[in-house]
Amino acid sequence: MKQISLGLNLSTKKTRKREFLEQMEKVVPWAVLVQIVAPHYPKSKTGRPPFPIETMLRIHYMQQWFGLSDPAMEESLHDMPLLREFAKLDGVLNRLPDETTILRFRHLLEKHDLAPDMLRVVNDLLQHKGLLLKTGTAVDATLISAPSSTKNSSGERDPEMKQSKKGNQWYFGMKAHIGVDAESGLVHTVRGTSGNVNDVVVANSLLHGEESVVFADSGYRGAQKRPDANLGVSWQIARQPSSRKPFENSGKLGQIIDEIEHLKASVRAKVEHAFRVIKRQFGHTKVRNRGLAKNTAQLHTLFALTNLWMVRKKLMALDGKVRPLRAKAA
């Protein structure tokens, strides 16, 4: 008997999740990303063949988009035909990956440090299509909370997560530091540190080396004087309120300083767009794993997907006008 399809065209109503997956289907460079994973993916000579790389990659990305754990992802594949078809698991009688298979694929990506390569490939694609420039960078960091409870199997908090004070409130977790293109707001560099690391310490590691100007808030004062600083880069750092106060009543000079600070702030604000996507669109407000290495790998994946999300409409408009990229050697 012919199998009845339960996929994307089951209903005439296009839900937000359906529309989102259709857009991601078009803009994610699946073939190039598969090439990155292929050299490290196990090949079975006997027994049950492994799931295709693209299928596992699609499942991995759906976990990031919808904030699903490994067990929750397995259940969602059983419950939702829409997710099965996006993962190319057609037919209700086909076997589905269990949570252990999903976990092993994530561990494979972490073991071989493939997430940074995926971010690089996505950015190569965006630069190839004229959506990512390299003349200026804006840098910033955000706190990502971690569980502070000790009610777990080890009986202790994650030792790689630390406390950090922001304003008058203390936070426990890690920091995501990013460098973004000053023109488009697309993320080109990601660093993960414990929550107590000062932003200025990692400031120069967020630069790609081709920019001539960097925009940052007042927390990055002194970045241009550090040993790892590039002397050819101009740092445009926001003034502290105390340094602007003497010019409040100085007429035109005070007005000019305010306009300059407003222009700096308008560029720095583009960093917040990427943070908004991972926290509000993808729901990544808390770490999902233990250890900085695993969580930093996830951040690379999230920001690669964030870049594609932010320019999805432009990519779909350019579709077919530019030849596809080939994966570069790592």
C-alpha positions as CSV (number, residue, x, y, z in Angstrom):
1,M,0.0,0.0,0.0
2,K,1.3,3.4,-0.9
3,Q,2.6,5.5,2.1
4,I,0.6,8.6,2.8
5,S,2.8,11.7,3.2
6,L,2.6,13.6,6.5
7,G,5.0,16.3,5.6
8,L,5.3,20.0,4.9
9,N,2.2,20.2,2.7
10,L,-0.2,18.3,5.1
11,S,-2.1,21.4,6.1
12,T,-3.2,24.5,4.0
13,K,-2.4,26.7,7.0
14,K,1.3,27.8,7.0
15,T,2.3,28.0,10.7
16,R,5.3,30.1,11.9
17,K,7.4,27.0,12.5
18,R,6.6,25.7,9.0
19,E,7.5,29.0,7.4
20,F,10.7,29.2,9.5
21,L,11.8,25.7,8.4
22,E,11.0,26.5,4.7
23,Q,13.2,29.6,4.9
24,M,16.1,27.7,6.6
25,E,15.8,25.0,4.0
26,K,16.6,27.6,1.4
27,V,19.4,29.5,3.1
28,V,21.5,27.0,4.9
29,P,24.4,25.7,2.7
30,W,23.7,22.0,3.5
31,A,26.1,20.5,0.9
32,V,29.1,22.5,2.0
33,L,28.4,21.8,5.7
34,V,28.1,18.1,5.0
35,Q,31.6,18.2,3.4
36,I,33.0,19.5,6.7
37,V,31.6,16.7,8.7
38,A,32.2,13.9,6.2
39,P,35.9,13.2,6.9
40,H,35.1,12.5,10.6
41,Y,31.8,10.7,10.2
42,P,31.9,6.9,11.0
43,K,31.4,4.5,8.0
44,S,29.7,1.2,8.8
45,K,30.9,-1.8,6.8
46,T,28.6,-4.2,8.5
47,G,25.3,-4.0,10.4
48,R,22.8,-1.2,10.3
49,P,24.0,1.8,8.2
50,P,24.4,5.1,10.0
51,F,22.0,7.9,9.3
52,P,23.0,10.3,6.5
53,I,25.2,13.3,7.7
54,E,22.7,15.8,6.4
55,T,19.9,14.2,8.4
56,M,21.9,14.4,11.6
57,L,23.0,18.0,10.8
58,R,19.4,19.0,10.3
59,I,18.4,17.4,13.6
60,H,21.3,19.2,15.3
61,Y,20.2,22.5,14.0
62,M,16.6,22.0,14.9
63,Q,17.8,21.5,18.5
64,Q,19.5,24.9,18.4
65,W,16.5,26.6,16.8
66,F,13.9,25.2,19.1
67,G,15.9,24.7,22.3
68,L,15.5,21.0,22.5
69,S,17.5,18.5,24.6
70,D,18.5,15.2,23.1
71,P,15.5,13.3,24.7
72,A,13.1,16.1,23.7
73,M,14.5,16.1,20.1
74,E,13.9,12.3,19.8
75,E,10.3,12.7,21.1
76,S,9.6,15.6,18.7
77,L,10.7,13.5,15.7
78,H,8.2,10.9,16.8
79,D,5.4,13.4,17.4
80,M,5.8,16.0,14.6
81,P,5.7,15.0,10.9
82,L,7.0,18.5,10.0
83,L,10.3,17.9,11.8
84,R,10.7,14.4,10.3
85,E,10.3,15.7,6.8
86,F,12.7,18.6,7.4
87,A,15.2,16.0,8.6
88,K,14.5,13.9,5.5
89,L,13.1,11.0,7.6
90,D,10.2,10.4,5.3
91,G,7.6,7.8,6.1
92,V,6.2,6.8,9.5
93,L,7.6,3.3,9.3
94,N,11.2,4.4,8.9
95,R,13.5,4.2,11.9
96,L,14.3,7.4,13.7
97,P,17.5,8.5,15.6
98,D,17.2,8.0,19.3
99,E,18.6,10.3,21.9
100,T,21.9,8.4,22.1
101,T,22.5,8.8,18.3
102,I,21.7,12.5,18.5
103,L,24.1,12.9,21.5
104,R,26.9,11.0,19.7
105,F,26.6,13.3,16.6
106,R,26.9,16.4,18.9
107,H,30.0,14.9,20.6
108,L,31.5,14.2,17.2
109,L,31.2,17.9,16.2
110,E,32.7,18.9,19.6
111,K,35.6,16.4,19.4
112,H,36.8,17.6,16.1
113,D,36.0,21.3,16.8
114,L,33.8,21.5,13.7
115,A,31.5,24.3,14.8
116,P,34.1,27.1,14.2
117,D,34.6,25.7,10.7
118,M,30.8,25.9,10.1
119,L,30.7,29.5,11.1
120,R,33.7,30.2,8.8
121,V,32.0,28.5,5.9
122,V,28.7,30.4,6.5
123,N,30.7,33.7,6.6
124,D,32.6,32.8,3.4
125,L,29.2,32.3,1.7
126,L,27.9,35.7,3.0
127,Q,31.1,37.5,2.0
128,H,31.0,35.8,-1.4
129,K,27.5,37.3,-1.9
130,G,28.5,40.8,-0.7
131,L,26.6,40.6,2.6
132,L,29.7,40.7,4.9
133,L,32.3,43.4,4.7
134,K,35.6,43.6,6.6
135,T,36.3,47.3,7.1
136,G,35.0,47.7,10.6
137,T,34.1,45.6,13.7
138,A,32.0,46.1,16.7
139,V,32.6,44.1,19.9
140,D,30.6,43.2,22.9
141,A,29.8,40.5,25.4
142,T,26.7,39.0,27.1
143,L,26.2,36.9,30.1
144,I,24.6,33.4,29.7
145,S,23.3,32.0,33.0
146,A,24.3,28.5,34.3
147,P,22.5,26.4,36.9
148,S,23.7,27.4,40.3
149,S,22.1,24.5,42.1
150,T,24.2,21.6,43.4
151,K,21.3,19.1,43.2
152,N,22.9,17.1,40.4
153,S,24.8,13.8,40.0
154,S,28.2,15.4,40.9
155,G,26.8,17.4,43.8
156,E,28.5,20.6,42.7
157,R,28.2,23.5,40.3
158,D,30.0,23.6,37.0
159,P,33.6,24.5,38.0
160,E,34.2,26.3,34.7
161,M,31.3,28.7,35.3
162,K,31.9,31.8,37.5
163,Q,30.1,34.7,39.1
164,S,30.0,38.1,37.6
165,K,28.5,41.4,38.8
166,K,26.5,43.6,36.5
167,G,25.2,46.7,38.1
168,N,24.1,45.7,41.6
169,Q,23.2,42.1,40.7
170,W,25.4,39.0,40.7
171,Y,25.1,36.4,37.9
172,F,26.5,32.9,37.6
173,G,27.5,31.5,34.3
174,M,29.7,32.3,31.2
175,K,30.2,35.1,28.8
176,A,29.7,35.0,25.0
177,H,32.1,37.5,23.4
178,I,31.5,38.4,19.8
179,G,33.0,40.5,17.0
180,V,30.5,41.6,14.4
181,D,30.7,43.4,11.0
182,A,30.2,47.1,11.7
183,E,28.1,47.5,8.5
184,S,25.8,44.4,8.6
185,G,25.9,43.3,12.2
186,L,26.9,39.7,11.1
187,V,29.0,37.8,13.6
188,H,32.5,36.9,12.4
189,T,34.3,35.9,15.7
190,V,33.1,34.1,18.8
191,R,34.8,33.5,22.1
192,G,33.5,31.8,25.3
193,T,34.9,32.5,28.7
194,S,33.8,32.1,32.3
195,G,31.6,34.9,33.7
196,N,34.3,36.6,35.7
197,V,36.6,37.4,32.7
198,N,36.8,41.1,32.0
199,D,35.6,42.1,28.5
200,V,38.8,44.0,27.7
201,V,41.0,40.8,28.2
202,V,39.6,39.1,25.1
203,A,38.9,42.3,23.1
204,N,41.7,42.0,20.6
205,S,41.0,38.3,19.9
206,L,37.6,39.3,18.6
207,L,39.2,41.1,15.6
208,H,39.7,39.3,12.2
209,G,42.7,41.4,11.4
210,E,41.4,43.2,8.3
211,E,39.4,46.0,10.0
212,S,40.7,49.5,10.3
213,V,38.2,50.7,13.1
214,V,36.6,49.0,16.1
215,F,33.6,50.2,18.0
216,A,33.1,49.2,21.7
217,D,31.4,50.4,24.9
218,S,33.3,52.0,27.8
219,G,34.1,48.5,29.3
220,Y,36.8,48.1,26.6
221,R,38.9,51.1,27.7
222,G,42.6,50.3,27.3
223,A,42.1,47.6,24.7
224,Q,44.4,49.4,22.3
225,K,47.2,49.4,24.9
226,R,47.2,45.7,25.6
227,P,50.2,43.6,24.4
228,D,48.1,41.8,21.8
229,A,46.7,45.0,20.3
230,N,47.0,45.8,16.6
231,L,48.5,49.3,16.4
232,G,46.9,49.9,13.0
233,V,43.4,49.7,14.3
234,S,41.5,52.8,15.6
235,W,39.4,52.0,18.7
236,Q,36.2,54.1,18.9
237,I,35.3,53.5,22.6
238,A,32.3,55.2,24.2
239,R,32.9,57.9,26.7
240,Q,31.9,57.3,30.3
241,P,29.1,59.6,31.6
242,S,31.5,61.3,34.0
243,S,33.8,62.3,31.1
244,R,30.9,63.8,29.1
245,K,29.4,65.8,32.1
246,P,32.0,68.7,31.9
247,F,30.8,69.4,28.3
248,E,27.0,69.5,29.0
249,N,26.9,73.3,29.1
250,S,29.7,74.0,26.6
251,G,27.4,74.9,23.7
252,K,28.4,73.7,20.3
253,L,31.3,71.6,21.6
254,G,29.0,69.6,23.9
255,Q,26.6,69.2,21.0
256,I,29.3,67.8,18.7
257,I,30.5,65.4,21.4
258,D,26.9,64.1,21.9
259,E,26.5,63.6,18.1
260,I,29.8,61.7,17.9
261,E,28.7,59.5,20.9
262,H,25.3,58.9,19.3
263,L,27.0,57.7,16.0
264,K,29.3,55.4,18.0
265,A,26.3,54.0,19.8
266,S,24.3,53.4,16.6
267,V,27.1,51.1,15.3
268,R,27.6,49.3,18.6
269,A,23.8,48.6,18.7
270,K,24.3,46.1,15.9
271,V,26.0,43.7,18.3
272,E,22.8,43.6,20.2
273,H,20.9,42.3,17.2
274,A,22.8,39.0,17.2
275,F,22.4,38.6,21.0
276,R,18.6,39.2,20.6
277,V,18.3,36.4,18.0
278,I,20.0,33.7,20.1
279,K,18.2,34.7,23.3
280,R,14.7,35.6,21.9
281,Q,14.4,33.8,18.6
282,F,16.3,30.7,19.6
283,G,15.7,30.8,23.3
284,H,19.3,30.4,24.4
285,T,19.2,32.2,27.8
286,K,20.9,29.4,29.8
287,V,23.8,27.1,29.1
288,R,22.6,23.6,28.0
289,N,25.8,21.6,28.8
290,R,28.6,21.5,31.3
291,G,32.0,23.0,30.6
292,L,33.2,25.9,28.5
293,A,34.3,23.9,25.5
294,K,30.9,22.4,24.8
295,N,29.0,25.6,25.4
296,T,31.4,27.6,23.2
297,A,31.0,25.1,20.4
298,Q,27.2,25.6,20.7
299,L,27.7,29.3,20.6
300,H,29.6,29.0,17.3
301,T,26.7,27.0,15.8
302,L,24.1,29.4,17.2
303,F,25.8,32.5,15.7
304,A,26.3,30.8,12.3
305,L,22.6,30.1,12.3
306,T,22.0,33.7,13.5
307,N,23.9,35.1,10.6
308,L,21.7,33.1,8.2
309,W,18.6,34.1,10.0
310,M,19.4,37.8,9.9
311,V,20.0,37.9,6.1
312,R,17.6,35.2,5.1
313,K,15.5,37.5,2.9
314,K,18.5,38.9,1.1
315,L,19.9,35.4,0.5
316,M,16.6,34.1,-0.9
317,A,16.5,37.2,-3.2
318,L,20.0,36.4,-4.4
319,D,19.4,32.7,-4.8
320,G,20.6,31.5,-8.2
321,K,22.6,34.7,-9.0
322,V,25.9,33.6,-7.4
323,R,27.6,30.3,-7.9
324,P,27.7,28.1,-4.7
325,L,30.9,27.9,-2.7
326,R,33.1,24.9,-2.2
327,A,34.3,24.1,1.3
328,K,37.8,25.3,2.0
329,A,40.4,23.1,3.7
330,A,40.4,23.8,7.5
